[in-house]
Amino acid sequence: MASKRSIRVGDLIIGGGAPVVIQSMTNTDTRDVEATSAQIRRLYEAGCQLARVSVYDTRCAQAVRELVDRSPIPLVADIHFDHRLAIQSVENGIQKLRINPGNIGGADRVRSLVACAKEHGVPIRIGVNGGSLEPDLLRKYGGPTAEALVESALGHVRILEDCAFYDIAIAVKSSNVPTMVRAYRMLAERTDYPLHLGVTEAGTVRMGTVKSAVGIGSLLLDGIGDTIRVSLSGDPAREIVACKDILRSCGLLDTGVEIVSCPTCGRCSIDVEAMALALEERVAHVSAPIRAAVMGCIVNGPGEARDADIGIAGAAGDILLFRKGEEKPQRLPAERAVDLLAEEIEKLAEER
């Protein structure tokens, strides 16, 4: 049930049946324009389509102008409590806001912010998470439940709707995966605004990727979600890799090389893990949709990997290269197998 409504963020369309948008957030000091611009560029090169920056004081809001001018992708200002920073960010060219209108003061402040957003055509994402729920909702539901998250989000939505503002996206994140999934499913039944999916405070690369894949992936497979962020501690470029892997696994991203490899067994005659990791690095630059396989033996070679476009398999001390649609595999020298497979993948990419 992809959102019927859509919002425009720069040249991006979010919702309305458009492809799911990949986003991330910088962790540099926003006031440091050089460092933040460099990180935005790295995120873009990794495949990020939308980047969020923290705007927590006047110097951050002033830096927005140059950050927007330098950025190859649209930028979002993440703002809490101070509506003046939101207005200044909009006036300095930011393409989207992330706020909770109930947290920025009275009705007059909301109206002035909405008027500014309308004038500049800037959408607003309402971002609710389990760690910032209103005290009355925590008391009502006994904690940060899915019901509390949804009620909070829709309450913030009503504040904007009362100002005749409908250029809205919504997020209801939780660090608890079942709570997050339930909240988004409830929200999808009650609104048709675009939904930003994510597991907040997901953790390190290992655990955070697993939690995000379970939470975001299950919702995407239900047809819920219009833009995603995988929240990981550390280098945000890793978030983009995880986002792309989740989308590809859900059948929603048809770019880049998907590498399948067997879990290995006693029949395995090659170092599958080392070869698969080396191949991932070697073909990371290829954008064409290609499925490649690294298999430990002939049983798991052309047979179980028959859907792969190309691949290698161990065979009693040899390494065989097989291509989809060709019956006879080609023998490769073991020391050059990965490089030769990568070269064949690059040739396939040029043909597509």
C-alpha positions as CSV (number, residue, x, y, z in Angstrom):
1,M,0.0,0.0,0.0
2,A,2.5,2.6,-1.2
3,S,1.4,6.1,-0.2
4,K,-1.0,7.8,-2.6
5,R,0.2,11.3,-1.8
6,S,3.6,12.5,-2.8
7,I,6.0,15.3,-1.9
8,R,8.7,16.9,-4.0
9,V,12.1,17.5,-2.5
10,G,14.3,19.3,-5.0
11,D,14.1,17.0,-8.1
12,L,13.0,14.0,-6.0
13,I,9.5,12.6,-5.8
14,I,8.7,10.7,-2.6
15,G,5.5,8.7,-2.5
16,G,2.8,8.4,-5.1
17,G,4.3,5.2,-6.4
18,A,7.7,6.7,-7.1
19,P,10.8,4.4,-6.4
20,V,11.9,4.2,-2.8
21,V,14.3,7.0,-2.0
22,I,17.6,6.2,-0.1
23,Q,18.6,8.7,2.5
24,S,21.2,9.2,5.2
25,M,22.4,11.9,7.7
26,T,25.7,13.6,8.1
27,N,27.6,13.3,11.4
28,T,30.0,16.1,10.8
29,D,29.7,19.5,12.5
30,T,27.2,21.3,10.2
31,R,29.0,24.6,10.8
32,D,32.1,23.0,9.2
33,V,31.0,23.5,5.6
34,E,34.1,21.8,4.1
35,A,33.8,18.7,6.2
36,T,30.0,18.4,5.8
37,S,30.1,19.1,2.1
38,A,32.8,16.4,1.6
39,Q,30.7,13.9,3.6
40,I,27.6,14.7,1.5
41,R,29.6,14.1,-1.6
42,R,30.8,10.7,-0.3
43,L,27.2,9.8,0.5
44,Y,26.1,10.8,-3.0
45,E,28.9,8.7,-4.6
46,A,27.8,5.7,-2.5
47,G,24.2,6.0,-3.8
48,C,22.5,8.4,-1.4
49,Q,19.7,10.4,-2.9
50,L,18.7,12.7,0.1
51,A,20.9,13.8,3.0
52,R,19.9,15.3,6.3
53,V,22.0,17.8,8.3
54,S,21.5,18.8,12.0
55,V,20.6,22.5,12.4
56,Y,21.1,23.3,16.1
57,D,22.2,26.9,16.1
58,T,22.3,30.1,14.0
59,R,25.7,29.2,12.5
60,C,24.3,25.9,11.3
61,A,21.4,27.7,9.6
62,Q,23.8,30.1,8.0
63,A,25.9,27.2,6.7
64,V,22.9,25.8,5.0
65,R,23.2,28.2,2.1
66,E,26.6,27.0,1.1
67,L,25.9,23.4,1.8
68,V,22.9,23.5,-0.5
69,D,24.9,25.3,-3.2
70,R,27.6,22.6,-3.1
71,S,25.4,19.6,-2.7
72,P,24.7,17.2,-5.6
73,I,21.6,16.0,-3.8
74,P,18.7,17.7,-2.0
75,L,19.2,18.4,1.7
76,V,17.0,18.2,4.8
77,A,17.3,20.3,7.9
78,D,16.8,18.4,11.2
79,I,15.5,20.9,13.7
80,H,14.2,20.6,17.3
81,F,12.3,23.2,19.3
82,D,13.4,26.5,17.5
83,H,11.1,27.5,14.7
84,R,13.5,30.4,13.8
85,L,16.2,28.0,12.8
86,A,13.7,26.2,10.5
87,I,12.6,29.5,8.9
88,Q,16.3,30.6,8.4
89,S,17.1,27.2,6.9
90,V,14.2,27.5,4.4
91,E,15.2,31.0,3.5
92,N,18.8,29.7,2.9
93,G,17.6,27.1,0.4
94,I,17.0,23.9,2.4
95,Q,14.7,21.5,0.4
96,K,13.0,19.8,3.3
97,L,12.4,20.1,7.0
98,R,12.3,17.5,9.7
99,I,10.4,18.8,12.7
100,N,7.7,18.0,15.2
101,P,5.4,21.0,15.1
102,G,4.1,20.4,18.6
103,N,7.6,20.9,19.9
104,I,8.4,24.3,18.5
105,G,6.1,26.5,20.5
106,G,2.6,28.0,20.2
107,A,0.3,28.3,17.2
108,D,1.8,31.6,16.1
109,R,5.2,30.0,15.6
110,V,3.8,27.1,13.7
111,R,1.8,29.4,11.4
112,S,4.9,31.6,10.7
113,L,6.9,28.5,9.9
114,V,4.2,27.0,7.7
115,A,3.8,30.2,5.8
116,C,7.5,30.2,5.1
117,A,7.5,26.6,4.0
118,K,4.5,27.2,1.7
119,E,6.2,30.2,0.1
120,H,9.3,28.3,-0.7
121,G,7.6,25.0,-1.6
122,V,9.4,23.1,1.2
123,P,7.8,19.9,2.6
124,I,7.9,18.9,6.2
125,R,8.6,15.5,7.6
126,I,7.1,14.8,11.0
127,G,9.6,12.6,12.9
128,V,8.3,10.7,15.9
129,N,10.4,8.1,17.8
130,G,10.1,6.1,20.9
131,G,12.6,8.3,22.8
132,S,10.8,11.6,22.3
133,L,7.1,10.9,22.9
134,E,5.0,13.3,24.8
135,P,4.7,12.5,28.6
136,D,0.9,12.3,28.4
137,L,1.0,9.6,25.7
138,L,3.6,7.6,27.7
139,R,1.3,7.7,30.7
140,K,-1.8,6.8,28.6
141,Y,-0.2,3.8,26.9
142,G,2.3,2.8,29.6
143,G,5.3,3.3,27.4
144,P,6.5,4.0,23.9
145,T,4.0,1.6,22.2
146,A,3.1,1.5,18.5
147,E,-0.3,3.1,19.4
148,A,1.5,6.0,21.2
149,L,3.8,6.6,18.2
150,V,0.9,6.7,15.8
151,E,-1.2,9.0,18.0
152,S,1.7,11.3,18.4
153,A,2.4,11.5,14.7
154,L,-1.2,12.1,13.7
155,G,-1.4,14.8,16.4
156,H,1.5,16.6,14.8
157,V,-0.1,16.1,11.4
158,R,-3.3,17.8,12.6
159,I,-1.3,20.8,13.7
160,L,0.0,21.3,10.1
161,E,-3.4,20.4,8.5
162,D,-5.0,23.1,10.7
163,C,-2.7,25.5,8.9
164,A,-3.9,24.1,5.6
165,F,-0.4,22.5,5.0
166,Y,-0.4,19.1,3.5
167,D,3.1,18.7,2.0
168,I,3.9,16.2,4.7
169,A,5.9,12.9,5.2
170,I,5.8,10.9,8.4
171,A,8.1,8.7,10.4
172,V,7.3,6.6,13.5
173,K,10.6,5.1,14.5
174,S,11.5,2.8,17.4
175,S,14.6,0.9,18.4
176,N,12.3,-2.0,19.0
177,V,11.7,-3.7,15.7
178,P,8.3,-5.3,16.4
179,T,7.0,-2.0,17.7
180,M,8.4,-0.1,14.7
181,V,6.8,-2.6,12.2
182,R,3.4,-2.5,14.0
183,A,3.4,1.3,14.2
184,Y,4.0,1.7,10.5
185,R,1.4,-0.8,9.6
186,M,-1.1,1.0,11.8
187,L,-0.1,4.3,10.3
188,A,-0.4,3.0,6.7
189,E,-4.0,2.1,7.4
190,R,-4.8,5.5,8.8
191,T,-3.1,7.9,6.4
192,D,-1.9,8.2,2.8
193,Y,1.0,10.6,3.4
194,P,4.4,9.3,2.3
195,L,6.2,7.3,5.0
196,H,9.9,7.4,5.9
197,L,10.9,4.0,7.2
198,G,13.7,3.4,9.8
199,V,14.7,1.7,13.0
200,T,16.1,4.4,15.2
201,E,19.2,3.9,17.3
202,A,19.7,0.6,15.4
203,G,23.3,0.2,16.7
204,T,26.5,-0.9,15.1
205,V,26.9,-2.1,11.5
206,R,26.3,-5.8,12.5
207,M,23.2,-5.5,14.7
208,G,21.9,-2.3,13.1
209,T,21.9,-3.8,9.6
210,V,20.1,-6.9,10.9
211,K,17.4,-4.9,12.7
212,S,16.9,-2.5,9.8
213,A,16.7,-5.4,7.3
214,V,14.0,-7.1,9.4
215,G,12.0,-3.9,10.1
216,I,12.4,-2.0,6.9
217,G,12.4,-5.1,4.7
218,S,9.2,-6.6,6.1
219,L,7.3,-3.3,5.6
220,L,8.6,-2.9,2.0
221,L,7.5,-6.4,1.2
222,D,4.0,-5.4,2.4
223,G,4.2,-2.4,0.0
224,I,4.6,0.1,2.9
225,G,7.2,2.8,2.7
226,D,8.4,5.5,0.3
227,T,11.9,6.5,1.6
228,I,14.3,4.7,3.9
229,R,17.2,5.4,6.2
230,V,19.3,2.7,7.9
231,S,20.6,4.3,11.1
232,L,24.1,3.0,12.0
233,S,26.7,4.2,14.4
234,G,29.8,5.4,12.6
235,D,30.4,6.2,9.0
236,P,27.1,7.1,7.3
237,A,28.3,5.8,4.0
238,R,27.8,2.3,5.4
239,E,24.1,3.2,5.7
240,I,23.8,3.6,2.0
241,V,25.3,0.1,1.4
242,A,22.8,-1.4,3.8
243,C,19.9,0.6,2.2
244,K,20.8,-0.7,-1.3
245,D,21.2,-4.3,-0.1
246,I,17.7,-4.1,1.6
247,L,16.1,-2.7,-1.5
248,R,17.8,-5.2,-3.8
249,S,16.7,-8.1,-1.5
250,C,13.1,-6.9,-1.7
251,G,13.2,-6.7,-5.5
252,L,13.0,-2.9,-5.4
253,L,16.5,-1.9,-6.7
254,D,17.6,-3.2,-10.1
255,T,21.1,-1.7,-10.2
256,G,24.5,-3.0,-9.3
257,V,26.0,-6.4,-9.0
258,E,24.2,-8.9,-6.7
259,I,26.7,-11.5,-5.5
260,V,25.3,-14.8,-4.4
261,S,27.6,-17.4,-2.7
262,C,27.0,-20.7,-1.0
263,P,27.4,-21.3,2.7
264,T,30.0,-24.0,1.9
265,C,30.2,-27.6,3.1
266,G,32.6,-30.5,3.0
267,R,32.6,-30.6,-0.8
268,C,33.9,-27.1,-1.0
269,S,37.2,-26.8,-2.9
270,I,37.8,-23.0,-3.0
271,D,37.8,-20.2,-0.5
272,V,34.3,-19.0,-1.2
273,E,34.2,-16.3,1.5
274,A,37.5,-14.7,0.4
275,M,36.6,-14.8,-3.2
276,A,33.1,-13.4,-2.7
277,L,34.5,-10.5,-0.6
278,A,37.2,-9.8,-3.1
279,L,34.6,-9.8,-6.0
280,E,32.3,-7.4,-4.0
281,E,35.1,-4.9,-3.8
282,R,36.3,-5.4,-7.3
283,V,32.9,-4.7,-9.0
284,A,31.5,-2.1,-6.6
285,H,31.6,0.5,-9.3
286,V,29.4,-1.5,-11.7
287,S,25.9,-0.1,-11.9
288,A,24.3,-2.5,-14.4
289,P,21.9,-5.1,-12.9
290,I,24.0,-8.3,-12.9
291,R,23.7,-11.4,-10.7
292,A,27.1,-13.1,-10.1
293,A,27.7,-16.3,-8.1
294,V,30.7,-17.7,-6.2
295,M,30.0,-21.4,-5.4
296,G,32.1,-23.9,-3.6
297,C,31.5,-27.0,-5.8
298,I,29.8,-28.2,-8.9
299,V,26.7,-29.2,-6.9
300,N,26.2,-25.6,-5.9
301,G,27.6,-24.3,-9.1
302,P,25.6,-24.0,-12.3
303,G,22.8,-26.0,-10.8
304,E,21.7,-24.0,-7.7
305,A,23.1,-20.7,-9.1
306,R,21.3,-21.2,-12.5
307,D,19.6,-17.8,-12.1
308,A,23.0,-16.1,-12.0
309,D,24.2,-14.3,-15.1
310,I,27.7,-15.5,-14.5
311,G,29.7,-17.2,-11.8
312,I,32.6,-19.4,-10.7
313,A,32.5,-22.8,-9.0
314,G,35.2,-25.0,-7.5
315,A,35.7,-28.4,-9.1
316,A,38.2,-30.9,-7.7
317,G,41.0,-28.4,-7.5
318,D,40.0,-26.4,-10.6
319,I,37.8,-23.3,-10.9
320,L,35.1,-23.2,-13.5
321,L,33.5,-20.1,-15.0
322,F,29.9,-20.6,-16.1
323,R,27.6,-18.2,-17.9
324,K,23.8,-18.3,-18.1
325,G,22.6,-20.1,-21.2
326,E,26.0,-21.8,-21.9
327,E,26.3,-25.5,-21.1
328,K,30.1,-25.8,-21.1
329,P,32.0,-24.0,-18.3
330,Q,35.4,-22.5,-18.9
331,R,38.4,-23.5,-16.7
332,L,40.2,-20.6,-15.0
333,P,43.6,-20.3,-13.3
334,A,42.9,-20.2,-9.5
335,E,45.2,-17.3,-8.9
336,R,43.3,-15.1,-11.4
337,A,39.8,-16.4,-11.0
338,V,38.3,-13.4,-9.3
339,D,39.9,-10.8,-11.6
340,L,38.8,-12.8,-14.7
341,L,35.3,-13.0,-13.3
342,A,35.3,-9.3,-12.6
343,E,36.4,-8.6,-16.1
344,E,33.6,-10.7,-17.5
345,I,31.1,-8.8,-15.3
346,E,32.4,-5.5,-16.7
347,K,32.0,-6.8,-20.2
348,L,28.4,-7.8,-19.4
349,A,27.8,-4.3,-18.0
350,E,29.0,-2.7,-21.2
351,E,26.5,-4.8,-23.2
352,R,23.6,-3.7,-21.1
